[in-house]
Amino acid sequence: MLPYWFLFFLAAYFASAHLRATVPLAHDGHWSAQWRMMFVLLVLMIGLRHEVGGDWSTYLENLDMNVGVSLGETLLSPTGDPASRFLEGIGAYWGGVYLVNTICAAVFSWGLVVFCRAQPFPWLSLVVAIPYLVIVVAMGYTRQGAAIGLAMLALVALGKGRALHFVLWIAVAALFHKSVIILAPMAVLAATKRKLWTVTWVCVAAGLLFVLLLRESVENLALGYLAAEYQSSGAGIRIAMNALPAMLFLSFRRRFALPKEQQSFWTWMALGALMFVGLLYVSPSSTAVDRVALYWIPLQLFVWSRLPNALGRRSKKKTFWISLVVGYSAAVQFVWLMFAATAFAWLPYQFFPWAWLWQ
């Protein structure tokens, strides 16, 4: 498990070296050498992992099913998601699962870095992301990880008041995992100006996306998760990880000093995170609730990385609050690696080039 801790402590080191808030860097296209290095490291560790993740064998089976099938037939298959089918069709003949994973890792890591750099404590945001979003989600749910990365690009666009860009990014994300469409109506909740116009075209766009991409998946979700009553161990803990920052945000939202549009949007996101607590108890399948709640993980990055500004003293280094968030994140990673029922599928971490050399 040392590679996981190396990744965590590297981000924590950079977070400790930047104890003062900075102007969010979402508008700055120039990435420092540190961020470029971290991006490459994330792509390599996520994309070139070997036999890591609970669905590893499933991904291999998906590739095997595409051997001997033309790329056109793969793309026209009624199952799966378009971008995933395309990548699996290519991976079946060249690069295998490592090509598919690396491309999805690059998409995810791009969205993650852009989202983190849009926060006043960008490295702290990355620290919060590593224990679960990076290690568990991106390394365990390849397609959904890519969709979440693109969803984070959508959230950054929405933070700039670009609702149309938000919906377009969500549409691209849906090519990797259709369930991300659940975020599309959130653009309406962020609108404070020209609300009627925003409601109209967002509803039209969401309706088209539903018809084109999601209609069959709703039936599959009902049959595959709800009717079968699939259950996820640890779903309650993961829902609580979203609920805790949601409660903090709702309690101190005025101290977060956000523009009206952003405050409105993140208030609704926080309320949604709390809603999943209730859904977990009434839904016949905790797995269905758990998978959809993954799209609310950016709320954790947003709130925890802004907590030092919200609760700390102005014009002071936020050492205490940064240390508190780093300590909390380290505890999350320790508990998951040591006690999670599925952690065995991630241990030990294996890197493909290294594993290949020693085969």
N, C-alpha and C positions, 0 to 999 in steps of 0.2 A: 504493500500500500504506500510505499515511500514516494512513488511518482505523483500520487494524488496530493500528498503533503508538500512536496516540492512546489507544485503548481499553486497551492494555497498560500504557502509562506512567501513565495515570490510576489504575489499580488499584495499580501499583507505588508511586505517590506516597502513596496512602492507607496502603499497607503500611509504608512508611518512616516514616509519622507515628505508627504504633502499634507501637512496638518492644518493648513489654511484653505478655506473655500476658494475656488476659482470661478471665473465666469464660465458657464456651461459652454462646451466646445462643439456643440452640434453644428454650428455654422462654419467651423474651421475644417477645411478639407485636408490640412496638413497634419499627419500623424507623427508624433515624436518617435525617435528610435526605440524608446521603451514600449510604446504601444504597437509599433510594427513587430517587434520581437515577440510580444505577448500574443499578437494575432497569429503569427506563424506557429508558435508553440501550441496554441489551442487547436489550430487546424491539424497539426501533426499528431498530437496526443489523441484527439477525438477521431480523426479520420483514419489513422494507421493503427488503431488498437487491434489486438488480435485475440479472438475468443473472449471478448469483454462485453458484458451486457446480457440481460435476461432473454432477449429475442435474437441472439446471435445465430442460433440454428435455423430460426424462421427466415432470416435474411438469406442464408445460404440456400434454403429450399426455394425461396422465391427466384433466385438467380438460376437454379437448376431447371426450374419450370420454363425458363425462357431460352434455354439451350435448344437449338434446332428450330426456333420460331423466328420469323422475320421481324424486323423492327416495326414494320407497318402493322403486323398482326398484334404485336405487343401493345402498340399505342391504341389500337381499336378495341382492346380487351375491356369488357364492362366492369371488371373488378379493379380495385386499387385507385390510385390518383395519377393524373396525367404525367406530371414531372417525375414521379417515382417510377412509373412504368417505363418512361423514356430512359431514365438512368439505369434501371435494371436490364432493359433491353441491350444497352451498350455494355454494361458490366458483365453480362452473360458471355460476351465474346472477348472482352478486353478489360483487364484491370480488376475484374471480379468485385467482390464485396468492398475491397479497399478503395477502388475508384468511386463507387457509389457513396461510401462513407465520407471520403475526403471532400467530395463536392458538397455534400450536405453539411459537413463540418465547416467549410469555408463560408457557406451561406449563413449558418448559425453564428459563427464567430464574427462575421462582418456586422450583423445586426446587433449582437451583444456589445461589441466595442463602440459602435455608434451610439447606442442607448446609454452606455456607461459614461461616455464622454459628454453626454448632454446633462449630466448631473454635476452639482457643485463639488462633490468629492468623487470623481470618476473611479479612482482606484478602489475606494471603499465599496462602491457599487459592484465592482468586479469581485471583490472579496466575498460579498454576500452571494454572488451568483455561483461561485465555484462548488460549494458543498453539494448542492442539489441540482441546480439548473444545468451546470456543466457536466458534473460527474455522472449524475443519475439520468437526467433527461437527455442531454445531447449524446451521451455514450450509450444510452439504453433504447431510446426511441428515435431512431435516425430521421425518419420522415417528419415526425412531429417536431423534432428539434429544429429542423430547417424551417418549418412553418413558424415556429415561435421566433426564430431569428428575424424573419421577414416581418412578423407582427411587431417586433420591437422597432424596426424601421418605420412602420406605420404609426406607432405611438409617438416617435420623435417628430414625424411630420405633423401629427395632430397637435403636438405641443407648440408648433410654429403657426397654428391656425390654418393648416392646409388640409382641410377635410377631404378634398378630392384625392389628394395624394395618399391619404390614409386608406381610403377605400380601394384605391388601385393596388397598394402594397398588400392589403388583405386578399385581394383577388389573386395576386401572384402567389401568396402564401397558400391559398386554397388548392393550388396545383400540386402542392406537396402533401397537404393533409386537409381535407374538406372541412373538418370540424372547426377550423379557425374562423369560419364565416360567422360564428357566434359573436365575434367582436365587431362586425360591420356596423350594427346599429348604434354602437357606442359613440360614433361621430355625431349623432343627433344629440346625445346627452351633453356633449362638450360645446354645442352651439349656443351662443348667447346673442348673436346678431344674425339677422336674416334666417331665423329659426325655421319658418315655414318652408322656405326654399330648400334649406338643408334637409329637413325631414322628407320632403318630396323626392329629391333625387337620390338620397341615401336609401329610402325605401324601395325605389325602383331598382337601384343597383343591387341591393341585398336580395330582392325578389328574383332578378335575373341570375345571380350567382346561385341561389337556391335551386332554381329550375335546372340550370346547366350542370351543376356540380354536386349538389347535396341531396336531391330528392331521394335517390336510391339509397344513399348512405343512411338516411334517417330510418328507413325500413330495416337496413342491415344492423344499425345500432340497436333498434328495438328488439330484433331477434337475437342478435349476438350478445348483447350485454344485459338488457332489461329482462327479456323473457327467460334467459338462462340464469339470471340472478348471479352474475359473476361478482366476486368479492375481491377486493385488494387489501392485503395486509398493510397496515400502516397508513391507510387512507385518512383516518382521523387526524393523525399527526401532521400529514402534509396539508390538509385543509386548515388545521390550526396555525401552521406556519404562514399562511396567507391572512388568516383572521387576526393574528396578533398585530402586525403592522397596520392592518385596516383599522383596528380599534385605536391605535396610537394616532393615526392620521385624523380620524374623525374627532378625537379628543382635543387635538392641538392644531387643527388645520389652519387656523388663522395665523399661527406662528410659522407656518411653512412659507408664508409670503409669496403666494403664487398668483399669477394673473387670473382674472375671473374665469376665463375659459378652462384653464388647466385645473383650477380648484374644483370647478363643476365636474369635469371629467373624472378626476381622481377620487372625488367624493362618491360618484356612482360606481367606480371600480371597487372602492372600499366596501360599499354596501353590497355589491355583488359577491365579494369575498366572504362576507358574513352570511349571505344567503346560502352559500354552499354548505355551511354548517348545518342549516336546517334540512337542505336537500339530502345530505348524507344520512340523516335519520329516517327520512320518508321514502327514499329511493330503494327499489328492490335490488339495485346493483350499485355497490360502492365503487366498482371499477369505472362505470360510466361517469359518475360525478367526479371521480379522481382525475380521469383523463381530460375532461373539459376544464377543470380547475387549473390545469397546467398553464393555461393562457393568462391566468391571474398572477403568475409568479413575478412578472415585471413589477408588480406592486411592491413586492419585497425589496427589490433593488432600489426603487424610487424612494420609498419611505425610509429605509434604514440608512441610505446614503445621505439623506437630507436631515436626519435626526440631529446630528451635531449642530447644524445651523438653527434648527427649530428650538432646541432645548439648551444649547450652549450659550455662553456669553458672547456678545458681539465684539468684534475686533480682537478676539483672543484665539489662540491656538485651541483647537478642539480635541486635545490629547485624550482627555477622559472619555468623551463620547465615542471617539474613533476606536479607542482600546476596548470599550464596551461592545461595540458592534463586531469588531474582529474576534473578541472572545466568544461572543454568542455564535458567530459563524463557525469558529473552530469547534465549539461544542456540538453543533449540528453535524459537522463532518465526522467527528469522532464517534458520536452515537450511531450514525448511519453505518459507518464502516465496521463497527464492532458488534452492533446488535440487530441491524436490519435483517429480516428473514431472507431477503434476496441478495444480500451483499456478496455472498459466495460467488455469484456470477460475475462480479467485478474484480474478484481477487484470485490470484495476483494480477496486477496490471501487466499486460504483455504488449510489447511494441512489435509490429509486424516485421520490420527489417531485422530486428534483433532475434526474434523467434525463428525467422526463416534461416538465418545464418547458422543457428544451432540445431536445426532439424536434422 
